[in-house]
Amino acid sequence: MMQLSFSPQLMITAIVVIAIAVVCVKTGKLTVPAAILAVFIAMLVALGAGLGGLILLGGFFILGVTATSHKKQLKTIEGALPPQRRTAGQVFANGGVAAIMGLLAFLYPAQENLYRLMLAASLASATADTLSSELGMVYGRRFYNILTFKKEPKGLDGVISLEGTLLGAAGALLLAVVYGFFFGWGKQVCFVLLAGITGNLVDSVLGATLERRRFIGNDAVNFLNTLLAALVGAGIFRLYIYCT
């Protein structure tokens, strides 16, 4: 296991992350508990994946906030809820798996490549889910239940559109490219992309089944889709290593 040392780089990272969290609270993006948890998550990601991990996390946050704010008046008029301050539960649902993977990468450096890939896959899924939901509401033309393919009103759990799905895939691709830039341009970039898309689709399936029946809430759905994406990424990676 790696020993924890408070290097100047880590201290600078903490200062920057805390400053960003304060700004998010002041601008109404996060509640105070959510901001505190976001700092904790960011530091764990930085421990295990360094600057690349932070850029991945920041990419998800920026894309998510932008998509949520994009044409919010149109969403409100059409029945969507206006953006609210993100709670600690929402922050953990989207970033908790990434934080766990960052911690594991730090504790077990011999497996850091695997855990970093899983970290990236979880954030790719979170990004794909946010973009497909938020931008699909604006640009989608026809909306279908992901299980029955019957037309249903947009905004319902488990309802998707082609446009939203493609925009979500584009979000996953962006994070896969960031992963490649910092961690190498091998086949793992494709693994992150595939895992992100898979996680987003599973999110819709969970929405159409368990969430509609009120067995679980949206935060649980988001956590499960990021966890599954991480596991899918790990599975593909392991299969690739086994076959080569």
C-alpha positions in Angstrom: 0.0 0.0 0.0 1.1 3.6 -0.7 1.8 5.8 2.3 -0.2 9.1 2.5 2.0 12.2 2.3 0.8 15.8 2.2 2.8 17.1 -0.7 2.7 20.7 -1.8 0.8 19.6 -4.9 -1.8 17.9 -2.8 -2.2 21.0 -0.6 -2.5 23.3 -3.6 -5.1 20.9 -5.0 -7.1 21.0 -1.8 -7.0 24.8 -1.8 -8.2 25.1 -5.4 -11.0 22.5 -4.8 -12.2 24.2 -1.7 -12.3 27.5 -3.5 -14.4 26.0 -6.3 -16.7 24.5 -3.7 -17.2 27.8 -2.0 -18.0 29.4 -5.4 -20.6 26.7 -6.1 -22.3 27.3 -2.8 -22.3 31.1 -3.4 -23.8 30.7 -6.9 -26.4 28.2 -5.8 -25.1 25.2 -7.5 -24.5 23.1 -4.3 -25.8 23.0 -0.8 -23.1 23.3 2.0 -23.2 19.6 2.8 -22.9 18.8 -0.9 -19.9 21.1 -1.3 -18.1 19.5 1.7 -18.8 16.0 0.2 -17.7 17.2 -3.3 -14.3 18.4 -1.8 -13.9 15.0 -0.1 -14.7 13.2 -3.4 -12.3 15.4 -5.4 -9.4 14.8 -3.0 -9.9 11.0 -3.1 -10.0 11.2 -6.9 -6.8 13.3 -6.9 -5.1 10.8 -4.6 -5.7 7.9 -6.9 -5.7 9.5 -10.3 -3.9 12.8 -10.0 -4.6 15.7 -12.4 -6.2 13.4 -14.9 -8.8 12.2 -12.4 -9.6 15.8 -11.4 -10.0 16.8 -15.0 -12.4 13.9 -15.5 -14.4 14.9 -12.5 -14.4 18.5 -13.5 -15.4 17.6 -17.0 -18.4 15.8 -15.7 -19.3 18.7 -13.4 -19.0 21.4 -16.1 -20.9 19.4 -18.7 -23.6 18.5 -16.2 -24.1 22.0 -15.0 -24.1 23.4 -18.5 -26.6 20.8 -19.7 -28.9 21.4 -16.7 -28.8 25.2 -17.2 -29.2 25.0 -21.0 -32.6 26.4 -22.0 -34.0 25.8 -18.5 -36.9 28.1 -19.3 -38.0 25.8 -22.0 -37.8 22.8 -19.7 -39.8 24.6 -17.0 -42.5 25.6 -19.5 -42.8 22.0 -20.7 -43.1 20.7 -17.2 -39.6 19.9 -16.2 -38.4 21.1 -12.7 -36.1 24.1 -12.7 -32.5 23.3 -11.6 -32.1 23.2 -7.8 -29.0 23.2 -5.6 -27.5 19.8 -5.7 -27.6 17.9 -2.5 -25.0 15.7 -0.8 -27.0 12.7 -1.9 -26.9 13.7 -5.5 -23.2 14.4 -5.3 -22.5 11.0 -3.9 -24.8 9.3 -6.3 -22.8 10.7 -9.2 -19.3 10.8 -7.8 -19.2 8.3 -5.0 -18.0 5.4 -7.2 -15.3 7.6 -8.7 -14.1 8.5 -5.1 -14.0 4.8 -4.1 -12.0 3.9 -7.2 -9.6 6.8 -6.5 -9.1 5.5 -3.0 -8.5 2.0 -4.2 -6.0 3.2 -6.9 -4.1 5.0 -4.1 -4.1 2.1 -1.7 -3.2 -0.5 -4.3 -0.9 1.1 -6.9 -0.2 -2.3 -8.5 -3.8 -2.2 -9.8 -4.1 1.5 -10.3 -4.6 1.2 -14.1 -7.7 -0.9 -13.5 -9.1 1.4 -10.8 -8.4 4.5 -12.9 -10.3 3.0 -15.8 -13.2 2.1 -13.5 -13.1 5.7 -12.2 -13.3 7.1 -15.7 -16.1 4.7 -16.7 -18.2 5.7 -13.8 -17.9 9.4 -14.6 -18.5 8.7 -18.3 -21.8 7.0 -17.3 -22.7 9.9 -15.0 -22.0 12.4 -17.8 -23.9 10.4 -20.4 -26.9 10.1 -18.1 -27.0 13.8 -17.4 -26.6 14.9 -21.0 -29.1 12.5 -22.3 -31.7 13.5 -19.8 -31.2 17.3 -19.8 -30.5 17.8 -23.5 -32.9 15.1 -24.6 -35.7 17.1 -23.0 -34.8 20.0 -25.3 -33.7 18.3 -28.6 -35.6 15.0 -28.5 -38.4 14.6 -31.1 -39.9 11.2 -30.3 -39.9 9.7 -26.8 -40.1 6.0 -26.1 -40.2 3.7 -23.1 -36.8 1.9 -23.2 -38.4 -1.5 -22.5 -41.6 -1.4 -24.5 -40.6 1.1 -27.2 -44.1 2.6 -26.9 -44.4 6.3 -27.1 -44.6 8.0 -23.8 -44.4 11.6 -22.5 -40.8 12.9 -22.1 -39.6 13.4 -18.6 -41.0 10.1 -17.3 -38.6 7.6 -15.7 -37.2 5.2 -18.3 -38.3 7.3 -21.3 -35.6 8.0 -23.9 -35.1 9.7 -27.2 -32.7 8.9 -30.0 -31.3 12.5 -29.8 -30.8 12.3 -26.1 -29.2 8.9 -26.3 -26.7 10.2 -28.9 -25.9 13.3 -26.9 -25.3 11.1 -23.9 -22.9 8.9 -25.9 -21.1 12.1 -27.0 -20.7 13.1 -23.4 -19.2 9.6 -22.6 -16.9 10.0 -25.6 -15.6 13.3 -24.4 -14.7 11.8 -21.0 -13.1 8.8 -22.8 -10.9 11.2 -24.8 -9.9 13.0 -21.6 -9.0 9.6 -20.1 -6.9 8.8 -23.2 -5.1 12.1 -23.0 -4.0 11.6 -19.5 -3.7 7.8 -19.2 -2.9 6.6 -22.7 -4.6 6.1 -26.1 -4.9 2.4 -26.0 -8.0 0.2 -26.3 -9.0 1.3 -22.8 -10.4 4.5 -24.2 -13.0 2.4 -26.1 -13.6 0.4 -22.8 -14.5 3.7 -21.0 -16.8 4.7 -23.8 -18.6 1.4 -24.0 -19.0 1.3 -20.2 -20.3 4.9 -20.1 -22.9 4.2 -22.7 -23.9 0.9 -21.1 -24.3 2.6 -17.7 -26.6 5.2 -19.2 -28.8 2.6 -20.8 -29.0 0.7 -17.5 -30.0 3.9 -15.8 -33.0 4.1 -18.1 -33.9 0.5 -17.5 -33.8 1.0 -13.8 -35.9 4.1 -14.2 -38.6 2.2 -16.2 -38.7 -0.6 -13.6 -37.6 0.0 -10.1 -37.8 3.8 -10.0 -41.3 3.9 -11.5 -42.5 1.5 -8.9 -40.9 3.6 -6.2 -38.7 0.8 -5.0 -35.7 3.1 -5.3 -35.2 6.8 -5.9 -33.2 8.7 -8.5 -30.1 9.0 -6.4 -30.0 5.2 -6.0 -30.5 4.8 -9.8 -27.6 7.2 -10.5 -25.3 5.4 -8.0 -26.1 2.0 -9.5 -25.6 3.1 -13.1 -22.1 4.5 -12.3 -21.3 1.4 -10.3 -22.4 -0.9 -13.1 -20.4 1.2 -15.6 -17.3 0.8 -13.5 -17.8 -3.0 -13.3 -18.5 -3.2 -17.0 -15.3 -1.3 -17.7 -13.4 -3.7 -15.4 -15.0 -6.7 -17.0 -14.0 -5.6 -20.5 -10.5 -4.8 -19.3 -10.0 -8.2 -17.7 -11.4 -10.0 -20.7 -9.0 -8.1 -23.0 -6.0 -9.0 -20.8 -7.1 -12.6 -20.6 -7.5 -12.9 -24.4 -4.2 -11.2 -25.3 
